[in-house]
């Protein structure tokens, strides 16, 4: 990795997340409304159980996405999510998380509901100087993250407790034996850090991967050694080599040993992915299929990843690598 590319990666993974605005395949003409323009109580998502966004006083600093009608949705596996830039905007990935929830999941994002921010998700701050000294200085001097990896674990603790608490709307409605952790960019590093928790069945690392050497972007000193903590299948999903996290994701995948792992990147896609397309675009479809396969045992969804002719394997827009997955 060039010095300049490493500097930019350190800076952008730790400071900002770019949410792409490209139209999703099959989406109606014209731009999708910004998530902030859709009322929180308005159910959205392409699944059979349209999802609402809400907060819970007993889980501050988190935003929840769940089927509007819990009685009809069956038992919900749980997804905990870390935002790009480790940001405190729990509604920044609303289209993406609502779509997953609409297929029968409880998704819990770190952060609170915030208004749209100037430049958030649409532009980068100027890149820092591309000197060798600035690589070390940049990594060491990142501001403290607005959210913590511990909040992902807190969300898991809360969901398990609510599933057992009489009087909770979630009482007996959650499948807490099937929990996933995921995140984008800096939030993906949070997901990697949280994956050592034995309650986590699978991990999705999106537009992310660990930096070379040591990183403190989540507030904890992390090295590539943490990759040995995975105890369930992991998927690394990103854009192509123009995605600033591409090299990190490739290197993480190369280092994995004994962990079933899937690596795929979308040609022509940058760091922002398709999260802010209507219903989360292609990235939501891939993440949902992985969750359905890993948490619900859905073989049809698994066909996107298994076999020489897997769905993404034969899709010319995607490039696929696998370890321990047929």
MILOZA-388899 format. One record per residue (C-alpha): residue in three letters; z negated, x negated, y. Coordinates in pm, 1 decimal. Example, Ala and Ser with C-alpha at 12.3 -4.5 7.8 and 13.67 -1.06 7.14 Angstrom:
# MILOZA-388899
<rec type="ALA" up="-780.0" east="-1230.0" north="-450.0"/>
<rec type="SER" up="-714.0" east="-1367.0" north="-106.0"/>
***
This chain:
# MILOZA-388899
<rec type="UNK" up="0.0" east="0.0" north="0.0"/>
<rec type="UNK" up="90.4" east="-139.2" north="345.0"/>
<rec type="UNK" up="-185.7" east="-203.8" north="596.9"/>
<rec type="UNK" up="-48.4" east="62.5" north="825.8"/>
<rec type="UNK" up="-25.2" east="320.5" north="547.7"/>
<rec type="UNK" up="-380.7" east="243.8" north="435.4"/>
<rec type="UNK" up="-512.6" east="274.9" north="789.7"/>
<rec type="UNK" up="-338.1" east="605.9" north="841.1"/>
<rec type="UNK" up="-464.7" east="729.8" north="505.4"/>
<rec type="UNK" up="-823.7" east="635.9" north="589.9"/>
<rec type="UNK" up="-796.4" east="801.0" north="928.7"/>
<rec type="UNK" up="-620.4" east="1121.5" north="832.2"/>
<rec type="UNK" up="-802.3" east="1193.2" north="508.0"/>
<rec type="UNK" up="-1131.7" east="1160.9" north="689.8"/>
<rec type="UNK" up="-1048.4" east="1324.0" north="1021.3"/>
<rec type="UNK" up="-791.3" east="1603.9" north="985.2"/>
<rec type="UNK" up="-601.9" east="1827.8" north="742.0"/>
<rec type="UNK" up="-245.6" east="1937.7" north="798.8"/>
<rec type="UNK" up="-171.5" east="2287.1" north="675.8"/>
<rec type="UNK" up="202.2" east="2330.4" north="626.5"/>
<rec type="UNK" up="390.2" east="2625.8" north="772.3"/>
<rec type="UNK" up="700.3" east="2621.8" north="548.2"/>
<rec type="UNK" up="793.9" east="2965.6" north="404.9"/>
<rec type="UNK" up="683.8" east="3030.9" north="46.8"/>
<rec type="UNK" up="954.8" east="3095.6" north="-213.9"/>
<rec type="UNK" up="1029.6" east="3465.9" north="-217.7"/>
<rec type="UNK" up="824.2" east="3534.3" north="94.3"/>
<rec type="UNK" up="955.9" east="3797.5" north="336.0"/>
<rec type="UNK" up="1151.1" east="3671.1" north="637.8"/>
<rec type="UNK" up="957.8" east="3549.6" north="935.5"/>
<rec type="UNK" up="631.0" east="3358.7" north="959.4"/>
<rec type="UNK" up="322.7" east="3486.5" north="782.7"/>
<rec type="UNK" up="42.3" east="3602.5" north="1012.6"/>
<rec type="UNK" up="-218.3" east="3339.8" north="1077.1"/>
<rec type="UNK" up="-517.3" east="3408.2" north="852.4"/>
<rec type="UNK" up="-732.7" east="3455.6" north="1162.5"/>
<rec type="UNK" up="-510.3" east="3749.0" north="1260.8"/>
<rec type="UNK" up="-600.7" east="3941.0" north="945.0"/>
<rec type="UNK" up="-943.2" east="4107.8" north="950.5"/>
<rec type="UNK" up="-1189.7" east="3957.3" north="704.1"/>
<rec type="UNK" up="-1242.1" east="4293.9" north="537.0"/>
<rec type="UNK" up="-867.2" east="4347.2" north="487.1"/>
<rec type="UNK" up="-786.1" east="4277.8" north="120.4"/>
<rec type="UNK" up="-503.1" east="4027.2" north="72.9"/>
<rec type="UNK" up="-348.6" east="3831.8" north="-213.8"/>
<rec type="UNK" up="-64.7" east="3883.3" north="-460.7"/>
<rec type="UNK" up="-287.1" east="3959.3" north="-760.8"/>
<rec type="UNK" up="-401.6" east="4291.6" north="-906.5"/>
<rec type="UNK" up="-740.5" east="4272.8" north="-729.9"/>
<rec type="UNK" up="-675.5" east="4209.5" north="-363.8"/>
<rec type="UNK" up="-946.0" east="3993.2" north="-215.2"/>
<rec type="UNK" up="-1171.9" east="4009.4" north="88.3"/>
<rec type="UNK" up="-1336.1" east="3724.7" north="277.8"/>
<rec type="UNK" up="-1706.8" east="3745.3" north="357.4"/>
<rec type="UNK" up="-2026.6" east="3553.7" north="418.3"/>
<rec type="UNK" up="-2368.6" east="3589.0" north="258.6"/>
<rec type="UNK" up="-2695.2" east="3533.8" north="443.7"/>
<rec type="UNK" up="-2841.9" east="3377.8" north="129.8"/>
<rec type="UNK" up="-2563.0" east="3116.7" north="123.9"/>
<rec type="UNK" up="-2520.4" east="2993.6" north="480.4"/>
<rec type="UNK" up="-2246.5" east="2744.1" north="559.2"/>
<rec type="UNK" up="-2013.8" east="2891.2" north="297.5"/>
<rec type="UNK" up="-1736.6" east="3151.6" north="294.1"/>
<rec type="UNK" up="-1670.9" east="3367.6" north="-11.3"/>
<rec type="UNK" up="-1348.0" east="3519.8" north="-141.3"/>
<rec type="UNK" up="-1373.6" east="3793.3" north="-403.9"/>
<rec type="UNK" up="-1190.2" east="4101.1" north="-532.7"/>
<rec type="UNK" up="-1253.6" east="4393.3" north="-300.0"/>
<rec type="UNK" up="-1344.8" east="4614.0" north="-595.9"/>
<rec type="UNK" up="-1579.9" east="4411.3" north="-813.4"/>
<rec type="UNK" up="-1621.0" east="4693.0" north="-1064.4"/>
<rec type="UNK" up="-1251.7" east="4680.3" north="-1156.6"/>
<rec type="UNK" up="-1208.4" east="4303.0" north="-1166.1"/>
<rec type="UNK" up="-1409.1" east="4216.7" north="-1477.4"/>
<rec type="UNK" up="-1619.4" east="3901.5" north="-1507.8"/>
<rec type="UNK" up="-1518.0" east="3643.3" north="-1250.0"/>
<rec type="UNK" up="-1501.2" east="3269.2" north="-1318.0"/>
<rec type="UNK" up="-1612.9" east="3064.7" north="-1017.5"/>
<rec type="UNK" up="-1415.1" east="2818.3" north="-805.6"/>
<rec type="UNK" up="-1596.3" east="2604.9" north="-547.7"/>
<rec type="UNK" up="-1374.3" east="2449.8" north="-280.4"/>
<rec type="UNK" up="-1391.9" east="2153.3" north="-41.7"/>
<rec type="UNK" up="-1179.5" east="2177.1" north="273.1"/>
<rec type="UNK" up="-932.0" east="1923.5" north="401.7"/>
<rec type="UNK" up="-1099.1" east="1679.6" north="642.9"/>
<rec type="UNK" up="-1431.1" east="1790.8" north="485.8"/>
<rec type="UNK" up="-1410.4" east="2044.6" north="770.0"/>
<rec type="UNK" up="-1665.8" east="2316.4" north="828.8"/>
<rec type="UNK" up="-1398.3" east="2588.3" north="853.2"/>
<rec type="UNK" up="-1448.5" east="2798.7" north="542.8"/>
<rec type="UNK" up="-1155.7" east="3019.4" north="642.2"/>
<rec type="UNK" up="-904.8" east="2734.6" north="693.6"/>
<rec type="UNK" up="-756.7" east="2790.1" north="345.1"/>
<rec type="UNK" up="-782.6" east="3168.5" north="347.2"/>
<rec type="UNK" up="-434.3" east="3252.0" north="216.1"/>
<rec type="UNK" up="-470.8" east="3007.8" north="-71.0"/>
<rec type="UNK" up="-823.8" east="3105.7" north="-174.2"/>
<rec type="UNK" up="-766.9" east="3478.5" north="-129.2"/>
<rec type="UNK" up="-468.9" east="3466.2" north="-359.3"/>
<rec type="UNK" up="-669.8" east="3295.1" north="-633.1"/>
<rec type="UNK" up="-955.6" east="3542.9" north="-589.0"/>
<rec type="UNK" up="-710.8" east="3834.1" north="-617.6"/>
<rec type="UNK" up="-647.6" east="3735.0" north="-979.5"/>
<rec type="UNK" up="-1012.1" east="3779.0" north="-1073.8"/>
<rec type="UNK" up="-1212.1" east="3485.6" north="-936.4"/>
<rec type="UNK" up="-1499.2" east="3424.6" north="-701.2"/>
<rec type="UNK" up="-1394.4" east="3139.4" north="-472.0"/>
<rec type="UNK" up="-1656.4" east="2977.0" north="-249.3"/>
<rec type="UNK" up="-1550.3" east="2741.2" north="28.5"/>
<rec type="UNK" up="-1775.2" east="2512.5" north="228.4"/>
<rec type="UNK" up="-1810.8" east="2585.1" north="598.7"/>
<rec type="UNK" up="-1828.5" east="2894.2" north="815.3"/>
<rec type="UNK" up="-1574.6" east="3135.4" north="961.4"/>
<rec type="UNK" up="-1433.2" east="2969.8" north="1271.3"/>
<rec type="UNK" up="-1166.1" east="3064.4" north="1525.3"/>
<rec type="UNK" up="-835.7" east="2875.9" north="1517.0"/>
<rec type="UNK" up="-877.2" east="2525.0" north="1654.0"/>
<rec type="UNK" up="-636.2" east="2357.1" north="1888.3"/>
<rec type="UNK" up="-426.3" east="2126.6" north="1675.5"/>
<rec type="UNK" up="-617.3" east="2196.4" north="1353.1"/>
<rec type="UNK" up="-367.9" east="2203.0" north="1073.0"/>
<rec type="UNK" up="-70.0" east="2157.9" north="1300.2"/>
<rec type="UNK" up="-82.1" east="1806.4" north="1439.7"/>
<rec type="UNK" up="-241.0" east="1469.2" north="1388.0"/>
<rec type="UNK" up="-432.1" east="1262.9" north="1636.8"/>
<rec type="UNK" up="-263.2" east="933.9" north="1726.3"/>
<rec type="UNK" up="-282.0" east="679.9" north="1444.9"/>
<rec type="UNK" up="-531.3" east="396.3" north="1495.4"/>
<rec type="UNK" up="-415.7" east="36.8" north="1537.5"/>
<rec type="UNK" up="-249.2" east="-100.5" north="1224.3"/>
<rec type="UNK" up="-432.1" east="-430.2" north="1200.1"/>
<rec type="UNK" up="-596.9" east="-566.9" north="886.3"/>
<rec type="UNK" up="-935.1" east="-567.6" north="1058.9"/>
<rec type="UNK" up="-900.8" east="-202.1" north="1147.7"/>
<rec type="UNK" up="-873.7" east="-103.6" north="780.2"/>
<rec type="UNK" up="-1230.7" east="-207.5" north="710.4"/>
<rec type="UNK" up="-1354.5" east="-91.5" north="1048.3"/>
<rec type="UNK" up="-1177.9" east="242.6" north="1017.8"/>
<rec type="UNK" up="-1327.7" east="316.3" north="677.3"/>
<rec type="UNK" up="-1672.4" east="208.6" north="790.4"/>
<rec type="UNK" up="-1673.2" east="395.5" north="1119.8"/>
<rec type="UNK" up="-1556.3" east="741.6" north="1020.0"/>
<rec type="UNK" up="-1777.5" east="1009.3" north="1176.6"/>
<rec type="UNK" up="-2017.0" east="1187.9" north="941.7"/>
<rec type="UNK" up="-1835.5" east="1462.1" north="750.5"/>
<rec type="UNK" up="-1894.5" east="1816.1" north="875.6"/>
<rec type="UNK" up="-1959.9" east="1932.2" north="518.9"/>
<rec type="UNK" up="-2127.9" east="1761.3" north="226.5"/>
<rec type="UNK" up="-2046.2" east="1737.3" north="-142.4"/>
<rec type="UNK" up="-2392.8" east="1880.5" north="-203.6"/>
<rec type="UNK" up="-2266.0" east="2211.3" north="-63.7"/>
<rec type="UNK" up="-2031.4" east="2244.6" north="-362.3"/>
<rec type="UNK" up="-2329.1" east="2207.4" north="-595.4"/>
<rec type="UNK" up="-2528.9" east="2447.9" north="-378.9"/>
<rec type="UNK" up="-2253.5" east="2708.1" north="-421.9"/>
<rec type="UNK" up="-2270.5" east="2670.4" north="-800.0"/>
<rec type="UNK" up="-2649.2" east="2706.7" north="-797.0"/>
<rec type="UNK" up="-2619.4" east="3018.9" north="-581.6"/>
<rec type="UNK" up="-2353.8" east="3183.7" north="-799.9"/>
<rec type="UNK" up="-2558.3" east="3127.7" north="-1116.7"/>
<rec type="UNK" up="-2870.2" east="3268.7" north="-950.6"/>
<rec type="UNK" up="-2687.4" east="3573.2" north="-810.3"/>
<rec type="UNK" up="-2536.8" east="3650.0" north="-1149.9"/>
<rec type="UNK" up="-2892.8" east="3680.7" north="-1283.9"/>
<rec type="UNK" up="-3051.7" east="3860.1" north="-988.1"/>
<rec type="UNK" up="-3093.7" east="4237.7" north="-1023.2"/>
<rec type="UNK" up="-2976.3" east="4405.1" north="-706.1"/>
<rec type="UNK" up="-2711.2" east="4146.3" north="-628.5"/>
<rec type="UNK" up="-2355.3" east="4273.3" north="-603.0"/>
<rec type="UNK" up="-2270.1" east="3987.8" north="-840.4"/>
<rec type="UNK" up="-2537.6" east="4075.0" north="-1098.3"/>
<rec type="UNK" up="-2374.6" east="4032.8" north="-1439.6"/>
<rec type="UNK" up="-2028.8" east="4011.4" north="-1282.3"/>
<rec type="UNK" up="-1974.8" east="3632.7" north="-1284.6"/>
<rec type="UNK" up="-1862.2" east="3414.7" north="-1572.4"/>
<rec type="UNK" up="-2082.2" east="3119.3" north="-1488.7"/>
<rec type="UNK" up="-1991.1" east="2940.9" north="-1811.0"/>
<rec type="UNK" up="-1649.4" east="2879.1" north="-1654.0"/>
<rec type="UNK" up="-1676.4" east="2699.0" north="-1321.1"/>
<rec type="UNK" up="-1412.5" east="2485.3" north="-1148.4"/>
<rec type="UNK" up="-1432.2" east="2254.5" north="-849.5"/>
<rec type="UNK" up="-1135.6" east="2174.8" north="-627.1"/>
<rec type="UNK" up="-1050.8" east="2052.7" north="-281.0"/>
<rec type="UNK" up="-778.9" east="1924.0" north="-52.8"/>
<rec type="UNK" up="-763.6" east="1578.0" north="107.6"/>
<rec type="UNK" up="-1121.1" east="1477.7" north="200.6"/>
<rec type="UNK" up="-1234.0" east="1793.6" north="19.5"/>
<rec type="UNK" up="-1057.8" east="1661.7" north="-288.3"/>
<rec type="UNK" up="-1277.9" east="1352.1" north="-273.4"/>
<rec type="UNK" up="-1577.5" east="1586.1" north="-253.1"/>
<rec type="UNK" up="-1448.0" east="1760.3" north="-566.3"/>
<rec type="UNK" up="-1419.9" east="1426.6" north="-747.8"/>
<rec type="UNK" up="-1775.0" east="1337.4" north="-644.5"/>
<rec type="UNK" up="-1909.5" east="1675.2" north="-762.9"/>
<rec type="UNK" up="-1730.3" east="1661.9" north="-1097.8"/>
<rec type="UNK" up="-2012.2" east="1478.5" north="-1271.4"/>
<rec type="UNK" up="-2208.9" east="1805.0" north="-1271.7"/>
<rec type="UNK" up="-2207.9" east="1916.8" north="-1637.9"/>
<rec type="UNK" up="-2157.8" east="2280.2" north="-1538.9"/>
<rec type="UNK" up="-1809.7" east="2207.3" north="-1404.6"/>
<rec type="UNK" up="-1544.4" east="2276.7" north="-1666.7"/>
<rec type="UNK" up="-1239.8" east="2149.2" north="-1478.9"/>
<rec type="UNK" up="-1134.2" east="1984.8" north="-1151.8"/>
<rec type="UNK" up="-828.1" east="2019.3" north="-929.0"/>
<rec type="UNK" up="-770.7" east="1734.0" north="-682.9"/>
<rec type="UNK" up="-513.2" east="1843.1" north="-424.7"/>
<rec type="UNK" up="-336.9" east="1605.5" north="-185.1"/>
<rec type="UNK" up="-614.5" east="1359.1" north="-252.2"/>
<rec type="UNK" up="-747.4" east="1064.2" north="-446.3"/>
<rec type="UNK" up="-995.8" east="786.0" north="-394.4"/>
<rec type="UNK" up="-916.3" east="507.9" north="-151.6"/>
<rec type="UNK" up="-901.2" east="150.4" north="-284.9"/>
<rec type="UNK" up="-1228.9" east="-35.5" north="-281.9"/>
<rec type="UNK" up="-1516.0" east="165.6" north="-137.1"/>
<rec type="UNK" up="-1498.1" east="481.2" north="71.1"/>
<rec type="UNK" up="-1769.7" east="668.3" north="258.5"/>
<rec type="UNK" up="-1559.7" east="956.9" north="387.2"/>
<rec type="UNK" up="-1784.4" east="1215.2" north="213.1"/>
<rec type="UNK" up="-2096.7" east="1047.4" north="344.4"/>
<rec type="UNK" up="-2162.6" east="870.2" north="12.2"/>
<rec type="UNK" up="-2042.1" east="526.0" north="-94.7"/>
<rec type="UNK" up="-1781.0" east="590.8" north="-364.9"/>
<rec type="UNK" up="-1563.3" east="358.9" north="-570.8"/>
<rec type="UNK" up="-1307.2" east="420.7" north="-841.4"/>
<rec type="UNK" up="-1588.1" east="388.4" north="-1096.8"/>
<rec type="UNK" up="-1676.5" east="751.7" north="-1028.3"/>
<rec type="UNK" up="-1358.7" east="855.3" north="-1211.8"/>
<rec type="UNK" up="-1549.3" east="792.8" north="-1535.6"/>
<rec type="UNK" up="-1771.0" east="1091.9" north="-1452.2"/>
<rec type="UNK" up="-1502.1" east="1348.1" north="-1533.5"/>
<rec type="UNK" up="-1603.2" east="1538.8" north="-1846.0"/>
<rec type="UNK" up="-1337.5" east="1809.5" north="-1834.6"/>
<rec type="UNK" up="-961.3" east="1827.5" north="-1777.8"/>
<rec type="UNK" up="-841.3" east="1733.5" north="-1430.4"/>
<rec type="UNK" up="-521.8" east="1808.1" north="-1238.3"/>
<rec type="UNK" up="-394.4" east="1599.8" north="-946.1"/>
<rec type="UNK" up="-146.7" east="1797.8" north="-732.0"/>
<rec type="UNK" up="20.4" east="1658.9" north="-419.7"/>
<rec type="UNK" up="331.8" east="1617.4" north="-215.6"/>
<rec type="UNK" up="573.9" east="1331.8" north="-278.8"/>
<rec type="UNK" up="546.8" east="973.5" north="-157.7"/>
<rec type="UNK" up="549.6" east="1090.8" north="202.9"/>
<rec type="UNK" up="214.8" east="1259.1" north="138.2"/>
<rec type="UNK" up="-45.8" east="1016.7" north="273.6"/>
<rec type="UNK" up="-261.3" east="1071.8" north="-37.4"/>
<rec type="UNK" up="22.8" east="1016.3" north="-286.7"/>
<rec type="UNK" up="-61.7" east="654.4" north="-367.5"/>
<rec type="UNK" up="-431.8" east="734.2" north="-406.5"/>
<rec type="UNK" up="-358.1" east="1019.9" north="-648.4"/>
<rec type="UNK" up="-120.1" east="802.5" north="-851.7"/>
<rec type="UNK" up="-375.4" east="523.4" north="-874.3"/>
<rec type="UNK" up="-655.2" east="759.9" north="-979.9"/>
<rec type="UNK" up="-434.4" east="902.6" north="-1253.4"/>
<rec type="UNK" up="-337.9" east="556.7" north="-1376.8"/>
<rec type="UNK" up="-703.9" east="462.8" north="-1411.3"/>
<rec type="UNK" up="-814.1" east="768.9" north="-1609.7"/>
<rec type="UNK" up="-916.2" east="702.9" north="-1969.9"/>
<rec type="UNK" up="-1013.9" east="964.9" north="-2226.7"/>
<rec type="UNK" up="-983.5" east="1253.8" north="-1980.8"/>
<rec type="UNK" up="-709.1" east="1514.4" north="-2029.3"/>
<rec type="UNK" up="-518.9" east="1485.8" north="-1704.8"/>
<rec type="UNK" up="-214.3" east="1640.1" north="-1541.2"/>
<rec type="UNK" up="-36.1" east="1486.3" north="-1244.5"/>
<rec type="UNK" up="237.5" east="1665.3" north="-1051.6"/>
<rec type="UNK" up="390.8" east="1630.6" north="-710.8"/>
<rec type="UNK" up="632.5" east="1851.8" north="-522.2"/>
<rec type="UNK" up="945.3" east="1683.4" north="-389.8"/>
<rec type="UNK" up="989.4" east="1711.9" north="-13.5"/>
<rec type="UNK" up="629.1" east="1822.8" north="42.8"/>
<rec type="UNK" up="397.1" east="1642.2" north="283.8"/>
<rec type="UNK" up="19.0" east="1622.6" north="295.1"/>
<rec type="UNK" up="-28.6" east="1978.9" north="418.2"/>
<rec type="UNK" up="93.0" east="2147.3" north="100.2"/>
<rec type="UNK" up="170.5" east="2518.9" north="106.3"/>
<rec type="UNK" up="-183.8" east="2646.3" north="157.5"/>
<rec type="UNK" up="-108.6" east="2835.9" north="476.3"/>
<rec type="UNK" up="206.4" east="3002.1" north="345.6"/>
<rec type="UNK" up="167.3" east="3368.0" north="265.5"/>
<rec type="UNK" up="-44.4" east="3391.0" north="-51.7"/>
<rec type="UNK" up="-77.4" east="3013.7" north="-62.2"/>
<rec type="UNK" up="281.0" east="2935.5" north="-164.9"/>
<rec type="UNK" up="367.9" east="2714.5" north="-461.3"/>
<rec type="UNK" up="41.7" east="2522.2" north="-458.1"/>
<rec type="UNK" up="-154.0" east="2844.6" north="-509.0"/>
<rec type="UNK" up="67.6" east="2934.6" north="-804.0"/>
<rec type="UNK" up="7.7" east="2597.9" north="-971.2"/>
<rec type="UNK" up="-367.1" east="2600.9" north="-905.2"/>
<rec type="UNK" up="-397.5" east="2957.8" north="-1031.6"/>
<rec type="UNK" up="-207.3" east="2879.3" north="-1351.8"/>
<rec type="UNK" up="-433.5" east="2578.6" north="-1414.9"/>
<rec type="UNK" up="-746.1" east="2791.7" north="-1360.6"/>
<rec type="UNK" up="-616.1" east="3073.7" north="-1579.8"/>
<rec type="UNK" up="-546.4" east="2823.5" north="-1857.0"/>
<rec type="UNK" up="-866.8" east="2623.8" north="-1827.7"/>
<rec type="UNK" up="-1115.5" east="2900.1" north="-1742.7"/>
<rec type="UNK" up="-960.4" east="3207.9" north="-1902.1"/>
<rec type="UNK" up="-777.8" east="3055.6" north="-2198.1"/>
<rec type="UNK" up="-446.7" east="3208.2" north="-2088.4"/>
<rec type="UNK" up="-175.9" east="3040.0" north="-2298.7"/>
<rec type="UNK" up="106.2" east="3183.3" north="-2090.3"/>
<rec type="UNK" up="-37.2" east="3010.2" north="-1784.1"/>
<rec type="UNK" up="-91.1" east="2696.8" north="-1992.2"/>
<rec type="UNK" up="281.3" east="2684.5" north="-2062.6"/>
<rec type="UNK" up="325.4" east="2562.5" north="-1705.7"/>
<rec type="UNK" up="156.9" east="2239.0" north="-1816.1"/>
<rec type="UNK" up="197.3" east="2198.2" north="-2193.8"/>
<rec type="UNK" up="492.7" east="2084.4" north="-2399.7"/>
<rec type="UNK" up="793.8" east="1870.2" north="-2317.3"/>
<rec type="UNK" up="953.5" east="2178.4" north="-2163.0"/>
<rec type="UNK" up="650.0" east="2285.1" north="-1961.0"/>
<rec type="UNK" up="717.5" east="2503.6" north="-1659.3"/>
<rec type="UNK" up="668.0" east="2226.9" north="-1405.5"/>
<rec type="UNK" up="834.6" east="1969.8" north="-1634.6"/>
<rec type="UNK" up="1167.7" east="2151.6" north="-1617.6"/>
<rec type="UNK" up="1139.4" east="2247.7" north="-1251.5"/>
<rec type="UNK" up="1360.5" east="2000.1" north="-1059.3"/>
<rec type="UNK" up="1137.5" east="2034.0" north="-752.8"/>
<rec type="UNK" up="840.1" east="1887.8" north="-938.1"/>
<rec type="UNK" up="766.5" east="1549.9" north="-1097.0"/>
<rec type="UNK" up="513.2" east="1552.8" north="-1381.5"/>
<rec type="UNK" up="296.7" east="1301.0" north="-1569.4"/>
<rec type="UNK" up="41.2" east="1380.2" north="-1839.2"/>
<rec type="UNK" up="-243.8" east="1219.4" north="-2032.3"/>
<rec type="UNK" up="-406.7" east="1386.3" north="-2330.8"/>
<rec type="UNK" up="-214.5" east="1707.5" north="-2269.6"/>
<rec type="UNK" up="59.5" east="1793.5" north="-2522.4"/>
***
